[in-house]
């Protein structure tokens, strides 16, 4: 997104291996993770190897990158030295200030999320730099919307790494803050019959090359969602790992677990709970049957 406020200067920052990423001795884990993120980004994508150094004060006549929230001691020092008042800070949730001068790139987040989004703006500047020159500027930015999400199915086991790259190199880069994952295929310890029923349903849909089933009265029941997980049962450790990786990239995972309708995964081996008894592939449970909720809440508990 275009920053809320931006002013350009003629003071370019030359990004080369004379630059250091600066951490204070009291740097938080979040600030350290910002440094690691940038080191990895520059090394892997651009062949620029930057070192991270720890210092209690800002150096003179040395090119540095400083990133962190308002709690960062080096950020506080820079603000005091340059007489940046509170009005110069973006005092909004997820807001940040980015300053590019010849000897420093400073990212000051109003909170940890703001510092992270300031880093994403820096990533974009680095991507479009010319001759390793980053144009001088001062940016004040904050999100226009509090809810910025993409919705998708959980991938199969072989594509978990692709989803991680998508979260890091697309969703984080463009400042999304939530990912809605449809999860109807996680390993369930308390109800393994749900997993075996789901696998049988998926094989049927793949064999018939269908995306919908036919109801008792000839009606089409679409959106079977059988490609969630690519037909595999996803292990809990993989789900947990995805959630942790998302949180590292300031993405909240919102699980979408089909209920009432689209509940093939739940009912394939529980026809007794179906809204329409005798349906070969029931997709809707009976909401008036108390036993429905005994099963559904067990499933919810395992996901939680």
N, C-alpha and C positions, 0 to 999 in steps of 0.2 A: 504493500500500500504506500501511496505517496505520504511522506511525513506531514504532520499537522502544521509545523512551522519549520522553515529551513532558510538559512541565509548563507550564501557562498562567499568565500574570500579567495584571494590569490595565493594563499599560503599552502602549497602542496606538501604532502607527507610522502617521502620516498620509502616504499616498503621493500627492504632488503635484509640481509642477514646481519646488519649492524644494529637492527632493532631488537630490543628485549621486551618481554612481557613481565611486568612488575607486579609482585605480590608483597603485601606487608607481612610481618611475622605473625600477625593475628588474623590472617585471611581465613574466611569461613570456607567450608567445604564447597558451597555454591560458587564462591569466587574462584577457588582452585579449579573447579570443573570448567569454568569459562576459559581459563588459561589453557587447560588440556584440550578443550574443544578447538580453540583457535590453532594451537600447535599442530594438532592432527589435520585440521583442514588445510593449512598452508603447506604442510609436508606432503600430504597425500595427493592434493590436487594441483599444486603449483610448484613443487620442488623447492620451497623456501623453508629453511630450517631455522626456527626462532627458538632461543633459549629463554627459560623462565628463571628469573632471579628474585631473591627475597631482599627487600630493603625497607628500612624504617622511614625513609624520606625520599622525596622526589629528587633525582639527580639533575645536575646542571649540564647543559650541552651534550645530552645523550638522548637518542631517540628511544622512546618507550611507548608501550601500550598499557593502559591501566583500565581495569574493568571491575565493576562491583556495584553493590547497592549503596545507599546512603550511610550504612554502617561502616563501610570500608575506610580505614584510617588514611590511606593515600588519597582517596576521593575527598575526604574532609580537608586534607591539607591543600589540595589543589584549589578547592573552593575558597578557602581562607586566603591563599596567596593571590588569587585573582578576583577577590572581592565579589564572589558570586553569592548573592543574597538568596533567601528562600524563594523569592519571586522568580528567580532564574531557573529553579528546579521545576520539573513537571510533577506537581503534587497530586498525581492521579494514580489509581491502581494500574499496574502494568506499564506505567509511563517511564520514559528515560530521556536523558540528554546525551547527545553525541557531539563531541568537539574534535575536529581534525585541524591541528596546527603543525608547523614544520617539525617540531620536536616531540609532539605527543598526540596520541589518539586516546581520548578519555571517554569512557562510557559510564555514565552515572545513572543507575536505576533507582526509581523511587522505592522499589522492592526487588526481590530476587528475580521475579518474572520480568520486570522492566529491564534489568541489566541483561538478561538473556535475550530479549527482543532487540536491545541496542546492539548486541553482538550479531544478531541476524541482519540488521541493517549494514553493519560493517562487512559481513560476508558478501552482501550484494554489491557494495562499493568495490570490494576486492575483485569480484568477478568481472566487473566492467571497467577496471582500471586500465590506463594506457601507460606503457613503459614503467610499470610499477609505481606510478604516481597516483596517489589518492587525493582528489581535490579538497582544498580547505573548506570547511563548513562548520556551522553550528546548527544542530537539529534539536528541536523539542518535539517529542512524539508520544502519542498515547492511542489506545485502540478506540475506534469509533463505536464498536459493538462489543459487549461483554461475552457473547456466545458466538464462537467462530469454530464451526465443526465440519468434519467430513464423515459420512457414514459409509460403511463397507462391511462385507463379510470377513470373518476371520479367515486367513489363508490356510492352506495345507502345510504340513510340516516342512516340506522342501522349500517353501517360500516365505518362511518367517523372516529370513534375513532381508528379503526384498521389502517387506512391510517396514522393517526397522529403517532401511535406507529411505523409504518413502516418508516416514515420520521425520527423519533428521533433515533430508535434503529437499523436501517439498513443504511438509506441514509446518515444521519449525521455521524454516527459512522464510515462509510467507506469513508467519505469526498466527497460525491457527492455534487454538488452545484446548480443543476437545476432539476426541475421535470416538465415534459411535460404532461399536463392533457388534455385529450380530453373531451370537454364540449359541448354537443349538447342538453342538457336537463335542463338548468337553467330556473327558472321562469322568464318569459318576461312580464313586465307590459304593454308595448305598443302593443305587439302582442300575446295575450293569445291564439289566434287560432293556433299558432305554437305549443304551449304546448299541446292543445287538439289533434291536428293532430299526434304529436309524440306518445302520449299515445295510440291512436287508432292503429298506426302502430306497436308499441311494443306488444300490446295484440294479434294482428294478427300473428306476428312472433312467439310469445310464443305458441299460440294455434296450429299453423301448425308445430311447432318444426323445423323451418327453420333458416338458417343463410343468405339466399340469396333469391332474388326475380327474376321473369322472365320478361324480356323485351318484347317489342312489336314484335320482330322478333324471339322470343324463346331463346334469349341469356340470360345467367346467369349473374346477377348483384350481385357480392359477397360483403362481408364486409359491411353488413348493420349497424353494430355497435350498434344494438339495446340494448345490455347489458350495455351500458354506463349509469351510474346512476341506474343500475339494474331495469330499466323500470320506475323509479320514476322521478318526476320533483323535481329538487334540488333548495331549497330556496336560495335567494341571501345572506342571513345572513350566511348560511352554507358555501357557496363559499368564502365569505369574511373571515370567521373564518379560513378556510383551508389556505388561502393565508397568513394571519397574522401568523399562527402557522409555516408555512413553512419558513417565513422570520425570525422568532425567531431561526430557525435552519439553517440559512444561505443558504436557498434553494430559488432560484428564480423560481416562477411559470410561466411557458410559456403555455398559453392556446392554445389548438388546436381546432379550430372551423371549422368543415368541410365546404368547399366551392367549387363551381363548381361541383365536384362529391361527393358522399357519403352524399348528402344533403337531405336525406329523411325527416329529422326533419323540414327542411325549406319548403318543397314543398308539403307535404301531404295535406295541406289545401290551397295550391297555385299552382294548376295544370296549371294555366294560364301562369306561368313562366317556365314551364318545357321545356327542349330541345326537347322532343318527346311528342307532344300533344296526349292525349288518353292513355298514360301510367298509369296503375292502381296505381303503387307506384313509382312515378318519383324520381330519385336520382341525376339527373343532370339538372341544370338550363340553360336557354338560355343566354349565355354571351353577346349576341347582343341586348338584351332587356333592355333598360334603367331602366324599373321598377324593374328589378332584383336587382339592386344596391340600389334602394330606400329601399327595404325590408332588404337586406343583411347588409347595413350600419346601419340601425336601430338596428339590432341584435348586431352588433359589438359594437355600442355605449352603449348598456345596459351591455354587458360583461365588457367593459372597466370601 
